[in-house]
Amino acid sequence: MKLLPGSFTRVRAQLDARLPHTMSRSQVLRRSWPFLLDVTVALIGLACFYAIVLIARLWAGSAQPDVRISLSASALPRYAFYSVVRMGLAYLLSLVFAIGYGYAAAYSRRLEALMIAALDILQSIPVLSFLPGVMLAMMALFPSRQVGLELGAVLLIFTGQVWNMAFSFYSSLKSLPRELVEASAIFQYSRWQRLWQLELPYAAIGLVWNSMVSVAGGWFFLMACEMFVLGDRDFRLPGLGSYLQTAASAGNVSAIFWGLLVMVGIIVATDQLIWRPVIAWSDRFKFEQVESARGIRSPLLAALQSSSLLNGVGRRTLLPLQERLYHHFATQKKQAVRVDEDGRRSSPRLLQTLLYTVVVAALLYFAWQAIGLLRGLHATDLRQLILGAGATFLRVMVALLLASAWTIPAGVAIGFHPRLARVVQPLAQIAASVPATALFPVLLLLLIRSGGGMNAGAILLMLLGTQWYILFNVIAGAIAIPSDLREVANLFHFSRWQRWRTVILPGIFPFLITGLVTASGGAWNASIIAEYFRLKGQTFTAFGLGEQISAATDAGRFGGLLLGTILMALMVVTINRLVWRPLFRLAETKYRLSA
């Protein structure tokens, strides 16, 4: 049979018309989208498994404390991978510690004051002060393995991330709405039920935003954690921080540019793949009595929720396991350890006495060893440290004032407008995560040429490193303000000043105090880099406490390092006791959301 020209097209059109169930191209894509999601999730799982194997091989190898850092752009993907793994492990460790420590401090009346004082001291200790003890301990535990150096770097990053998260969780527990606490008591929730259904959801928003700024703080100190000098030993770990520090020391502008470009790429990917979905997920825990006009959305979160592979794993494995664990812990009501209305535990007094004795004996032993390090110092050393502490205090106060002047109105605007937050929040996260220490060489050269000098440079570096603590806490506080309060303000036609005085400032006050406390501690910590910086073989200094601590670390003078650390801790704790602690009590009582 011979077909006439064009007859095949007419036959195809007739067949298509007789097949009503034929799917359009958009329908095919819509049906194949879940399959593509499942394949993507599976590939990500395989990539994570390979990454674990690769890290295990590296960490199980022989120790290489002085590896040569290549400034070639081809080495950047490998260095970036190593740094991301260290940052991720340090963050997970920080999250677990923050929840456990904050919970224990909030509900232990005997130890609360001691634990908060210890937290004040620990957050005031700069990263370099932890460096000798952490690195020597890890190298003693793993003398010939790379895992010792890697764990030491992870713990150092941990000390730069954890404190504001612990403060955030603690302050959230202390400001729980009274009616929700009473409801949990009426329903006789166990401690596990109260933690899982009340405390963690209520603290989620603050914890998420403080996690973002904690990771940003980790990037800030990454250069000091991956490449440092301890006495006559030069420690270098392959990573993005050591790459940037090597490039800054060599004055290699091209390498600094490529390193910053890779770091910005990592930060953007982290924001889009992790923080944006987590922020959208945590928005469900906002405490309010009316539904928000429009919440925060994440296309990636919606795509993951529509994945049949993840949903199947969740329904068949995770959900039954979660139900069994929840039922097990929920039924364990005050069996092994009883807690009365005053929060006092009825555990055996003998065990408590023995534990306290061991702790006190250990503290006395280490204090005696520390006194031995201080014997070689003179009165002139103490006088220089005190004068340096005064100079650093002035720089910290100037940095806090400058940071508060713009972060409070900007944070409120971002928190009140989700559409603005979708645009500004990724930019703020990128700016917060780019370590100021990587930009500092360029800024320092500009300041020196313009006559600003290291004093202005130190304040600028403190500002760049700590203003994000205030900004992200203010954003979290603005988001947490119930929508019904804002609607009442609109209903009564409040003026701008009335809104700030009666709704905004009281609503963000607990979060603002948390941000100021952590920003103050972060500024003191940043002084060790802001006042002592190496560039092109030269060391630029600004007289201060951070400068003397950094110089003592480089020279291996542990006595001067210890005395400088003690003095910095005393300064921060005194400020916390006289200023921040009364403001915290005010936030817990007058400005808590309760009926």
Secondary structure, DSSP 8 states (H G I E B T S, - for coil): ----TTHHHHHHHHHHHH-TT---HHHHHHHHHHHHHHHHHHHHHHHHHHHHHHHHHHHHSB--TB------GGGHHHHHHHHHHHHHHHHHHHHHHHHHHHHHHHH-TTTHHHHHHHHHHHHHS-HHHHHHHHHHHHHHHSTTBHHHHHHHHHHHHHHHHHHHHHHHHHHHHHT--HHHHHHHHHTT--HHHHIIIIIHHHHHHHHHHHHHHHHHHHHHTHHHHHEEEETTEEEE-SSHHHHHHHHHHHT-HHHHHHHHHHHHHHHHHHIIIIIHHHHHHHGGG---SS--SS----HHHHHHHT-HHHHHHIIIIIHHHHHHHHHHHHH--SSSS-B-TT--B-S-HHHHHHHHHHHHHHHHHHHHHHHHHHTT--HHHHHHHHHHHHHHHHHHHHHHHHHHHHHHHHHHHHHH-HHHHHHHHHHHHHHHHS-HHHHHHHHHHHHHHHT-HHHHHHHHHHHHHHHHHHHHHHHHHHHHS-HHHHHHHHHTT--HHHHIIIIIHHHHHHHHHHHHHHHHHHHHHHHHHHTEEEETTEEEE-SSHHHHHHHHHHHT-HHHHHHHHHHHHHHHHHHIIIIIHHHHHHHHHTSS---
